[in-house]
Amino acid sequence: MSSLNLIEVPANCEDLTIESIFEFCIRRNQVLIGIYRRDIDNYQQSTDQESSGKSKPYVWMHPPKNIQLTFHDELFVLCEKNPKGETTEKNMQNFGTL
């Protein structure tokens, strides 16, 4: 039985594409299904200035494979074991070896 987990993107992975992260997850019996995308600076400015032109956080299901991640992003991943249970350093090393 799998569960849906929300995982932070390690800082050293912010320039990777969805395609490379998806392939990495598949090798670990995980399925990347979406991104929680937010730009903290833009969102804070929009709430402070009430500007409708600024983007708010959003969920992007099945994003295109060429989209690059940022360290503000979080990933929706289906997997049997919660990846948050692993040490952060180990996750960063794993993502770094894509």
Residue, then its C-alpha position, 0 to 999 in steps of 0.5 A: m500500500s502506498s501513501l502520498n508524501l510531500i517532500e522538500v527539494p534539497a538545495n543542491c537539486e534546484d536546477l534539476t528537471i522533473e524528468s531526472i527526478f522522476e527517473f530517480c524516484i522510479r529507481r527507488n520504487q516511488v512515483l512523482i505525481g506533482i509539484y507544490r510550487r511557490d515563490i516565497d518572495n513573489y507571494q509575500q509581495s503579493t499579499d503585502q501589496e495586494s497585487s493581482g499580477k503576482s502568482k500564489p502557491y499552486v499544485w501542478m499535477h503531471p508537470p512537463k518533463n523539462i520544468q526545472l525545480t527550485f529549492h522552494d518547490e516540494l514534490f508529491v511522491l507516492c511510495e510505500k515508505n515515507p522518504k522523510g524518515e531517511t536522513t536529510e544528508k542521505n537524501m541530498q547525496n542521493f539526489g546529487t548522484l542523478 
